[in-house]
């Protein structure tokens, strides 16, 4: 599954929110030397219970808006996000 992710760097704490079909992800790293992308992949892997190697940045590696490939179908994606959001 490919999802669009809006990444906010230098946040005080990590957070994931669903906005429509897209995710808004806050991470604490600075966007320098790939640190933010590495933290994003690590955070998404922990959140969705998948291996880091299964998550790929398809487009936008140097941008705030990225297309991310996750090894989930839409049903699994919704279940994990809804559970985390308390829905």
Secondary structure, 3 states (H helix, E strand, C coil): CEEEEEEECCCCCCEEEEECCEEEEECCCCCCCCHHHHHHHHHHHHHHCCCHHHCEEEECCCCCEEEEECCCCHHHHHHHHHHHHCC
